[in-house]
Amino acid sequence: MDVNMSFSQDMDDEYEKLIRRMNPPRVVIDNDSCKKATVIRVDSANEYGILLEVVQILTDLDLTITKAYISSDGGWFMDVFNVTDQDGNKVTDEVVLDYIQKSLGPEACFSTSLRSVGVIPSTDSTLIELTGCDRPGLLSELTAVLTHLKCNVLNAEVWTHNTRAAAVMEVTDDLTGSAVSDPERLSRIKSLLRNVLKGSNTPKEAKTVVSHGEVHTDRRLHQMMFEDRDYENRVVDDDVSSNVQDERQRPDVCVDNWLDKDYSVVTVRCKDRPKLLFDTVCTLTDMQYVVFHGSVDTEGTEAFQEYYVRHIDGSPVKSEAEKQRIIQCLEAAIKRRVSEGLKLELCTTDRVGLLSNVTRIFRENSLTVTRAEVKTKGGKALNTFYVSDASGYSIDAKTIDSIRQTIGQTILKVKSKPREQQQREKPSSQESPTRFLFGGLFKSKSFVNFGLVRSYS
């Protein structure tokens, strides 16, 4: 039986290679037709997960996708993306343009295994994946354990959402500068980190995975938090004001069925931010939904997304429970990367224990890290932290001044104010213009009004 399955998989792979040779991907990069953005057109044979991989390549280049038109019905994938650089300008860097051509064009080799999206095998470092209950000082405790175990954190990303925390860390042996290879030491690292994650009175089990190699960090964090079911509602009795604030910031996600075409129509309206399209497409893919058509647009500070999807088995949404699960998962995916609190950037010469020392100082000053991105490049530590007061109050400016004096005024810089100190933006009272892929028929009316879509409400 195993031999037959292996043979069948090999045949499928060879068939996909044949289709790709007969219909190589085509990429057209146009800097003339649009005044404000670079237009990228991608045509190729359709494969499950290809939309996510294309969006991933563009977002990994720190490009902003301002508009997108998606069509992958049948065996062909045809997408158009309007992109800009981080400054809102057209993409003119020849190195970046050449990379896009090579990554999406005929030379590209799209992965058929969704778990391995962005995976680059390596023996130079050890990969640690952590999932557990969030609490103030957690990152400080985890990094202190790693420092005690003579592990240097090269790169890391930490997300927190809905009382849960997930982290992907790339570490090396302090003595050798390479991956930790001793099985007993790896087991000890795993055990001690799990003990820290467990904490006390934790309703869910903590998870620790230690391996070698690299993963696409953002993709893996979404998978980890999805597997941890962070999208489930949790009521925190002593945080009523926070719950009210979260409700105010909640993305508007709707799911309806278009009966005539057997599509489910998923619409998302929320505040725009970098990598928003990646986060929603990643979640739909992980939930095993296929996007057949879609459109994405941004208007001011708001983003509008619409997807025509079916489950991988070919069926639209079948029940109210399935609909609610899609809504919850997309809301969670959008909110995981929302940057709460004060943004701090640290730039200094890297050294063993640096991350542990910095996060300890945060903890000693009653600050908790809600999100973190740690990078090491050319011997320099380039770290970004989003911090908030552990008690839920506004952060005192004197506290930040004291922390900066301890760490170094030129080393740690404040990049943005806490959200509660910023002027709140008023929600738009006007309906958006046409947001639907299939033209004027759906201009300003809901699908339900036309009788084309069955509402579950």
VOKETOR-141441 format. One line per field, with one value per residue (C-alpha): residue number from 1; residue in three letters; x, y, z. Coordinates in Angstrom, 2 decimals. Example, Ala and Ser with C-alpha at 12.3 -4.5 7.8 and 13.67 -1.06 7.14 Angstrom:
2
resi = (1, 2)
resn = (ala, ser)
u = (12.30, 13.67)
v = (-4.50, -1.06)
w = (7.80, 7.14)
% end
This chain:
457
resi = (1, 2, 3, 4, 5, 6, 7, 8, 9, 10, 11, 12, 13, 14, 15, 16, 17, 18, 19, 20, 21, 22, 23, 24, 25, 26, 27, 28, 29, 30, 31, 32, 33, 34, 35, 36, 37, 38, 39, 40, 41, 42, 43, 44, 45, 46, 47, 48, 49, 50, 51, 52, 53, 54, 55, 56, 57, 58, 59, 60, 61, 62, 63, 64, 65, 66, 67, 68, 69, 70, 71, 72, 73, 74, 75, 76, 77, 78, 79, 80, 81, 82, 83, 84, 85, 86, 87, 88, 89, 90, 91, 92, 93, 94, 95, 96, 97, 98, 99, 100, 101, 102, 103, 104, 105, 106, 107, 108, 109, 110, 111, 112, 113, 114, 115, 116, 117, 118, 119, 120, 121, 122, 123, 124, 125, 126, 127, 128, 129, 130, 131, 132, 133, 134, 135, 136, 137, 138, 139, 140, 141, 142, 143, 144, 145, 146, 147, 148, 149, 150, 151, 152, 153, 154, 155, 156, 157, 158, 159, 160, 161, 162, 163, 164, 165, 166, 167, 168, 169, 170, 171, 172, 173, 174, 175, 176, 177, 178, 179, 180, 181, 182, 183, 184, 185, 186, 187, 188, 189, 190, 191, 192, 193, 194, 195, 196, 197, 198, 199, 200, 201, 202, 203, 204, 205, 206, 207, 208, 209, 210, 211, 212, 213, 214, 215, 216, 217, 218, 219, 220, 221, 222, 223, 224, 225, 226, 227, 228, 229, 230, 231, 232, 233, 234, 235, 236, 237, 238, 239, 240, 241, 242, 243, 244, 245, 246, 247, 248, 249, 250, 251, 252, 253, 254, 255, 256, 257, 258, 259, 260, 261, 262, 263, 264, 265, 266, 267, 268, 269, 270, 271, 272, 273, 274, 275, 276, 277, 278, 279, 280, 281, 282, 283, 284, 285, 286, 287, 288, 289, 290, 291, 292, 293, 294, 295, 296, 297, 298, 299, 300, 301, 302, 303, 304, 305, 306, 307, 308, 309, 310, 311, 312, 313, 314, 315, 316, 317, 318, 319, 320, 321, 322, 323, 324, 325, 326, 327, 328, 329, 330, 331, 332, 333, 334, 335, 336, 337, 338, 339, 340, 341, 342, 343, 344, 345, 346, 347, 348, 349, 350, 351, 352, 353, 354, 355, 356, 357, 358, 359, 360, 361, 362, 363, 364, 365, 366, 367, 368, 369, 370, 371, 372, 373, 374, 375, 376, 377, 378, 379, 380, 381, 382, 383, 384, 385, 386, 387, 388, 389, 390, 391, 392, 393, 394, 395, 396, 397, 398, 399, 400, 401, 402, 403, 404, 405, 406, 407, 408, 409, 410, 411, 412, 413, 414, 415, 416, 417, 418, 419, 420, 421, 422, 423, 424, 425, 426, 427, 428, 429, 430, 431, 432, 433, 434, 435, 436, 437, 438, 439, 440, 441, 442, 443, 444, 445, 446, 447, 448, 449, 450, 451, 452, 453, 454, 455, 456, 457)
resn = (met, asp, val, asn, met, ser, phe, ser, gln, asp, met, asp, asp, glu, tyr, glu, lys, leu, ile, arg, arg, met, asn, pro, pro, arg, val, val, ile, asp, asn, asp, ser, cys, lys, lys, ala, thr, val, ile, arg, val, asp, ser, ala, asn, glu, tyr, gly, ile, leu, leu, glu, val, val, gln, ile, leu, thr, asp, leu, asp, leu, thr, ile, thr, lys, ala, tyr, ile, ser, ser, asp, gly, gly, trp, phe, met, asp, val, phe, asn, val, thr, asp, gln, asp, gly, asn, lys, val, thr, asp, glu, val, val, leu, asp, tyr, ile, gln, lys, ser, leu, gly, pro, glu, ala, cys, phe, ser, thr, ser, leu, arg, ser, val, gly, val, ile, pro, ser, thr, asp, ser, thr, leu, ile, glu, leu, thr, gly, cys, asp, arg, pro, gly, leu, leu, ser, glu, leu, thr, ala, val, leu, thr, his, leu, lys, cys, asn, val, leu, asn, ala, glu, val, trp, thr, his, asn, thr, arg, ala, ala, ala, val, met, glu, val, thr, asp, asp, leu, thr, gly, ser, ala, val, ser, asp, pro, glu, arg, leu, ser, arg, ile, lys, ser, leu, leu, arg, asn, val, leu, lys, gly, ser, asn, thr, pro, lys, glu, ala, lys, thr, val, val, ser, his, gly, glu, val, his, thr, asp, arg, arg, leu, his, gln, met, met, phe, glu, asp, arg, asp, tyr, glu, asn, arg, val, val, asp, asp, asp, val, ser, ser, asn, val, gln, asp, glu, arg, gln, arg, pro, asp, val, cys, val, asp, asn, trp, leu, asp, lys, asp, tyr, ser, val, val, thr, val, arg, cys, lys, asp, arg, pro, lys, leu, leu, phe, asp, thr, val, cys, thr, leu, thr, asp, met, gln, tyr, val, val, phe, his, gly, ser, val, asp, thr, glu, gly, thr, glu, ala, phe, gln, glu, tyr, tyr, val, arg, his, ile, asp, gly, ser, pro, val, lys, ser, glu, ala, glu, lys, gln, arg, ile, ile, gln, cys, leu, glu, ala, ala, ile, lys, arg, arg, val, ser, glu, gly, leu, lys, leu, glu, leu, cys, thr, thr, asp, arg, val, gly, leu, leu, ser, asn, val, thr, arg, ile, phe, arg, glu, asn, ser, leu, thr, val, thr, arg, ala, glu, val, lys, thr, lys, gly, gly, lys, ala, leu, asn, thr, phe, tyr, val, ser, asp, ala, ser, gly, tyr, ser, ile, asp, ala, lys, thr, ile, asp, ser, ile, arg, gln, thr, ile, gly, gln, thr, ile, leu, lys, val, lys, ser, lys, pro, arg, glu, gln, gln, gln, arg, glu, lys, pro, ser, ser, gln, glu, ser, pro, thr, arg, phe, leu, phe, gly, gly, leu, phe, lys, ser, lys, ser, phe, val, asn, phe, gly, leu, val, arg, ser, tyr, ser)
u = (0.00, 2.80, 4.59, 1.44, 0.92, 4.56, 4.25, 1.03, 2.66, 5.68, 3.35, 1.47, 4.78, 5.91, 2.55, 2.82, 6.36, 5.10, 2.26, 4.73, 7.10, 4.21, 2.80, 5.67, 4.73, 4.75, 5.40, 4.86, 6.08, 4.56, 5.68, 3.81, 0.10, -0.53, 0.55, 0.94, 1.98, 3.93, 1.58, 2.65, 0.75, 1.30, -0.01, 0.71, -0.75, -2.98, -1.84, -3.36, -1.54, 0.04, -1.79, -0.27, 3.21, 2.96, 1.65, 4.35, 7.14, 5.84, 5.32, 8.71, 10.21, 8.41, 6.20, 2.75, -0.08, -2.58, -4.86, -5.20, -7.40, -7.42, -8.76, -7.86, -10.97, -10.15, -6.53, -5.04, -3.94, -4.14, -3.51, -2.76, -1.11, -0.55, 2.44, 4.54, 7.66, 7.54, 7.59, 4.54, 6.52, 6.73, 9.24, 12.22, 15.09, 16.43, 17.62, 14.10, 12.47, 14.88, 14.20, 10.44, 10.94, 13.09, 10.89, 7.57, 8.62, 9.69, 12.67, 10.40, 9.80, 6.60, 6.36, 3.58, 3.82, 2.05, 3.85, 7.17, 6.35, 9.47, 11.47, 15.24, 17.08, 20.02, 22.32, 23.77, 21.16, 18.52, 14.87, 12.66, 8.87, 6.97, 3.25, 1.68, -0.33, 0.74, 1.65, 3.76, 7.49, 7.16, 9.69, 12.14, 11.87, 12.26, 15.34, 16.88, 16.62, 18.25, 21.09, 21.59, 21.77, 24.47, 22.22, 22.46, 19.22, 20.01, 16.47, 13.07, 9.51, 6.93, 3.17, 0.53, -3.23, -6.24, -4.22, -2.02, 1.61, 3.64, 7.31, 9.72, 13.36, 16.58, 19.42, 23.03, 25.45, 27.31, 30.58, 30.57, 28.40, 26.54, 23.44, 22.95, 23.42, 23.72, 20.44, 20.60, 21.13, 18.29, 16.02, 16.99, 16.32, 12.92, 12.04, 13.06, 11.32, 8.14, 8.24, 8.46, 5.55, 3.34, 3.39, 0.59, -3.16, -2.78, -5.86, -3.99, -0.87, 2.30, 4.10, 7.80, 9.34, 13.10, 14.44, 17.10, 16.57, 14.53, 10.86, 8.89, 8.36, 5.11, 3.53, 4.57, 3.32, -0.10, -0.14, 0.94, -1.67, -4.35, -3.47, -3.56, -7.10, -6.35, -9.40, -11.77, -13.49, -12.09, -13.59, -11.21, -13.21, -10.76, -10.26, -13.70, -12.40, -9.95, -12.74, -14.81, -11.79, -11.14, -14.77, -14.40, -11.34, -12.85, -12.53, -15.77, -15.78, -18.82, -19.44, -22.38, -23.17, -23.73, -26.18, -25.98, -22.23, -21.65, -19.21, -18.95, -18.26, -15.89, -15.60, -13.21, -13.20, -10.71, -7.92, -5.19, -1.69, 1.37, 1.02, -2.76, -3.34, -0.76, -2.44, -5.92, -4.81, -2.55, -5.48, -7.88, -5.21, -4.49, -8.22, -8.16, -10.22, -9.39, -9.70, -11.13, -11.72, -11.04, -10.40, -8.44, -8.49, -7.36, -9.04, -7.30, -6.66, -9.20, -8.75, -11.42, -11.00, -13.40, -12.85, -14.96, -13.99, -14.81, -13.44, -10.73, -13.41, -15.26, -18.11, -19.13, -19.76, -22.28, -23.35, -23.61, -20.87, -18.48, -19.31, -18.61, -15.32, -14.13, -15.09, -13.33, -10.17, -9.90, -10.49, -7.74, -5.34, -5.86, -5.50, -2.41, -0.16, -1.90, 0.76, -0.48, 1.41, 4.63, 7.06, 10.71, 13.65, 17.01, 20.17, 23.51, 26.35, 24.99, 26.13, 25.01, 22.35, 21.44, 17.80, 17.54, 18.98, 16.73, 13.52, 14.47, 14.71, 11.28, 9.85, 11.45, 9.74, 6.32, 6.26, 5.05, 6.05, 3.01, 5.00, 8.68, 10.88, 14.53, 17.11, 20.88, 22.72, 26.46, 27.03, 24.37, 21.20, 18.18, 15.23, 11.71, 9.48, 5.87, 5.38, 2.47, 2.00, 1.49, -1.36, -3.19, -2.46, -0.84, 2.93, 4.60, 7.07, 9.43, 9.49, 10.61, 13.27, 14.60, 14.72, 16.53, 19.09, 19.72, 20.03, 21.46, 19.77, 21.30, 20.72, 16.99, 14.71, 10.97, 9.36, 5.64, 3.21, 0.82, -2.47, -4.45, -2.37, -3.04, -6.07, -8.69, -9.72, -13.40, -14.91, -16.01, -19.75, -19.85, -20.24, -17.30, -17.64, -17.70, -15.86, -17.08, -15.27, -18.19, -18.88, -21.74, -24.36, -23.14, -22.26, -23.83, -26.25, -25.68, -25.70, -28.69, -30.83, -30.42, -31.44, -28.18, -26.72, -28.24, -27.59, -27.02, -28.14)
v = (0.00, 2.44, 1.60, 2.34, 5.65, 6.64, 5.71, 7.73, 10.78, 10.51, 10.35, 13.45, 15.32, 14.36, 15.41, 18.82, 19.24, 18.39, 20.93, 23.57, 22.87, 23.11, 26.24, 28.12, 30.99, 34.44, 37.65, 41.14, 44.12, 47.40, 50.79, 52.84, 52.03, 53.18, 56.56, 55.55, 51.89, 49.18, 46.66, 43.00, 40.43, 36.75, 33.98, 30.30, 26.83, 26.76, 24.85, 24.72, 27.26, 29.22, 32.44, 32.34, 31.75, 34.70, 37.03, 35.74, 36.58, 40.13, 40.81, 39.33, 42.10, 44.62, 45.67, 47.08, 45.59, 48.41, 46.57, 43.01, 41.12, 37.35, 34.77, 31.08, 29.28, 26.16, 25.20, 28.67, 31.26, 34.94, 37.63, 41.34, 43.18, 46.93, 47.36, 50.14, 50.28, 51.21, 54.91, 54.59, 54.89, 52.68, 49.84, 50.88, 49.01, 46.71, 44.14, 43.85, 43.72, 41.02, 39.01, 39.19, 37.95, 35.03, 34.14, 34.22, 33.57, 30.44, 29.87, 29.69, 26.39, 26.65, 24.21, 21.62, 21.02, 23.78, 22.91, 23.58, 27.02, 29.11, 26.32, 26.43, 23.41, 24.40, 22.96, 26.31, 26.97, 25.37, 26.30, 26.56, 26.87, 27.83, 28.06, 28.76, 31.07, 34.72, 36.58, 39.63, 38.89, 35.68, 36.66, 37.74, 34.34, 32.39, 34.31, 34.04, 30.24, 30.27, 32.46, 30.13, 27.20, 29.02, 29.63, 32.81, 34.09, 35.17, 35.79, 35.56, 36.67, 36.69, 37.19, 37.44, 37.30, 36.46, 35.36, 33.08, 33.53, 31.97, 32.37, 31.12, 31.47, 30.72, 30.00, 28.84, 27.29, 30.09, 28.14, 26.87, 29.46, 26.65, 24.57, 22.76, 19.10, 17.18, 15.22, 15.45, 19.21, 19.62, 17.62, 19.81, 23.00, 21.69, 20.61, 23.85, 26.07, 24.01, 24.45, 28.23, 28.22, 26.16, 28.76, 28.22, 27.66, 27.33, 25.75, 24.75, 22.67, 24.44, 23.20, 23.27, 21.99, 21.95, 21.19, 22.18, 24.42, 27.49, 28.13, 31.04, 32.65, 34.52, 31.51, 29.23, 31.61, 31.72, 27.91, 27.61, 30.04, 28.46, 25.03, 26.54, 27.81, 31.39, 32.40, 31.04, 33.63, 34.05, 36.24, 37.98, 39.24, 41.92, 43.41, 44.74, 48.04, 46.15, 43.94, 47.01, 48.51, 45.26, 45.17, 48.72, 47.68, 44.41, 43.73, 43.46, 39.94, 38.50, 35.11, 34.43, 31.86, 32.68, 29.93, 30.10, 29.52, 27.41, 29.95, 31.27, 35.00, 36.17, 39.93, 41.71, 45.37, 46.70, 49.17, 48.76, 47.72, 45.96, 42.23, 42.25, 40.36, 37.74, 37.18, 36.61, 34.46, 32.42, 31.71, 30.71, 28.38, 26.81, 26.25, 24.45, 26.95, 27.72, 31.30, 31.19, 34.91, 37.94, 41.65, 43.77, 47.54, 50.19, 53.54, 55.90, 53.96, 51.22, 47.96, 46.01, 42.36, 40.02, 36.35, 33.78, 30.50, 26.84, 24.24, 22.04, 19.34, 21.65, 22.67, 26.12, 26.83, 24.28, 25.44, 28.33, 26.77, 26.64, 30.25, 31.42, 29.53, 31.29, 34.67, 33.97, 32.69, 35.64, 38.11, 36.41, 36.42, 40.17, 41.03, 38.89, 41.34, 44.52, 46.50, 47.35, 49.68, 51.61, 50.74, 50.60, 49.90, 48.64, 48.70, 47.69, 45.19, 41.70, 39.67, 36.60, 37.50, 40.84, 39.91, 38.51, 41.70, 44.05, 42.13, 41.82, 45.61, 45.88, 43.43, 45.21, 48.40, 46.69, 46.59, 43.55, 42.70, 42.22, 41.61, 41.37, 40.99, 40.14, 40.15, 39.81, 41.10, 41.58, 41.32, 43.95, 43.32, 44.98, 44.44, 45.85, 45.61, 46.61, 47.10, 48.01, 48.53, 45.19, 46.66, 48.06, 51.73, 54.26, 54.04, 56.82, 58.82, 58.84, 55.03, 55.05, 57.70, 55.57, 52.46, 54.33, 55.66, 52.14, 50.55, 53.55, 56.61, 55.97, 52.22, 52.19, 54.62, 55.32, 55.02, 55.53, 56.42, 53.97, 53.64, 55.13, 58.30, 58.71, 60.49, 57.92, 57.81, 58.14, 55.19, 55.94, 56.51, 56.11, 52.82, 51.90, 52.07, 48.90, 46.17, 43.18, 41.30, 40.66, 44.20, 46.67, 44.13, 44.31, 48.01, 49.23, 46.49, 43.47, 40.00, 39.14, 41.90, 40.31, 36.91, 35.45, 34.82, 33.01, 34.78, 32.69, 35.46)
w = (0.00, 0.92, -2.33, -4.32, -2.52, -3.12, -6.80, -7.11, -5.49, -7.79, -10.79, -9.57, -9.16, -12.65, -14.07, -12.37, -13.75, -17.24, -16.98, -15.80, -18.71, -21.16, -19.51, -17.84, -15.50, -17.04, -15.11, -16.51, -14.47, -15.64, -14.31, -16.93, -16.83, -13.25, -11.88, -8.24, -8.26, -10.05, -11.68, -11.53, -13.60, -12.88, -15.17, -14.58, -14.32, -11.24, -8.16, -4.70, -2.52, -5.38, -4.43, -0.96, -2.32, -4.74, -2.02, 0.34, -2.11, -2.58, 1.14, 2.05, -0.10, 2.15, -0.75, -0.02, -2.06, -2.63, -5.06, -6.30, -8.72, -8.37, -10.82, -10.70, -11.94, -13.94, -14.52, -14.91, -12.38, -13.46, -10.84, -10.94, -8.05, -7.64, -5.34, -3.87, -1.72, 1.98, 1.08, -1.17, -4.40, -7.46, -7.34, -9.46, -7.81, -10.54, -7.99, -6.54, -9.98, -11.13, -7.97, -8.62, -12.18, -11.06, -8.09, -9.95, -13.55, -15.49, -13.16, -10.12, -8.38, -6.38, -3.51, -3.61, 0.15, 2.05, 5.30, 3.63, 2.22, 2.66, 4.28, 3.70, 5.13, 7.30, 9.94, 11.01, 13.70, 15.87, 15.46, 18.54, 18.32, 21.47, 22.20, 25.57, 27.81, 27.65, 30.82, 31.78, 31.68, 29.65, 26.97, 29.67, 31.39, 28.14, 27.01, 30.49, 30.25, 26.81, 28.07, 31.04, 28.59, 26.56, 23.58, 21.52, 19.94, 16.37, 15.12, 16.74, 16.33, 19.09, 18.73, 21.43, 20.96, 23.07, 26.15, 24.02, 22.94, 20.13, 19.24, 16.61, 17.63, 15.76, 18.19, 18.05, 20.50, 22.28, 22.19, 18.59, 16.85, 15.08, 15.72, 19.02, 18.09, 21.36, 21.88, 25.68, 25.56, 23.07, 25.36, 28.32, 26.34, 25.34, 28.88, 30.62, 28.08, 28.40, 32.18, 31.75, 29.31, 31.59, 34.36, 36.85, 36.47, 32.71, 31.13, 27.96, 27.55, 26.49, 23.37, 22.60, 19.34, 18.72, 15.24, 12.71, 9.73, 8.91, 8.27, 6.94, 10.33, 9.67, 8.02, 10.86, 13.57, 11.92, 11.81, 15.44, 16.76, 14.59, 15.96, 19.46, 18.71, 19.69, 17.66, 20.32, 22.48, 25.96, 28.66, 31.06, 34.03, 35.13, 31.68, 30.74, 29.34, 27.13, 25.81, 24.91, 23.13, 21.25, 20.12, 18.80, 16.78, 15.57, 11.82, 9.83, 8.35, 6.55, 4.93, 2.59, -0.08, -3.75, -4.65, -8.45, -8.59, -5.47, -4.09, -0.57, -0.57, 2.18, 2.67, 5.00, 5.92, 8.46, 9.05, 6.46, 7.51, 6.04, 5.27, 5.72, 2.45, 3.40, 6.78, 5.34, 2.40, 4.70, 7.04, 4.27, 2.86, 6.25, 6.68, 3.31, 1.34, -2.29, -3.55, -7.07, -7.51, -5.41, -5.26, -2.81, -2.50, -0.04, 0.47, 2.85, 6.04, 5.27, 3.43, 1.57, 0.60, -1.12, -1.88, -3.74, -2.15, -1.88, 0.48, -0.99, -1.40, -3.83, -1.54, -0.28, 3.39, 4.63, 8.07, 10.49, 12.63, 9.66, 8.80, 12.35, 12.42, 9.24, 10.70, 14.01, 12.32, 9.94, 12.77, 14.78, 11.82, 11.33, 15.02, 15.73, 13.95, 15.12, 16.94, 20.42, 22.71, 22.41, 19.61, 20.67, 18.37, 19.59, 17.51, 18.95, 18.67, 19.22, 22.19, 24.09, 26.65, 25.06, 24.51, 28.03, 29.58, 27.61, 28.29, 31.99, 32.18, 30.56, 33.11, 36.07, 34.90, 34.67, 30.88, 28.99, 25.40, 23.17, 19.97, 19.15, 16.10, 16.69, 13.90, 13.75, 10.71, 10.32, 14.04, 14.76, 16.77, 15.14, 17.46, 17.50, 20.58, 21.16, 24.89, 27.15, 30.87, 32.59, 34.68, 31.68, 32.41, 30.07, 29.98, 31.99, 29.93, 32.95, 32.83, 29.21, 29.95, 32.80, 30.60, 27.84, 30.28, 31.56, 28.12, 26.29, 24.76, 21.33, 21.51, 22.34, 20.52, 20.76, 17.34, 18.06, 20.81, 22.48, 20.68, 23.59, 23.33, 19.63, 18.26, 17.44, 13.84, 13.17, 11.31, 7.80, 7.57, 3.80, 2.05, -0.12, -3.89, -5.96, -4.09, -6.03, -8.74, -11.05, -12.14, -11.80, -10.80, -7.20, -7.06, -3.84, -2.94, -0.82, -2.34, -0.18, -1.72, -5.14, -3.86, -5.12, -1.70, 1.24, 4.52, 7.62, 9.96)
% end
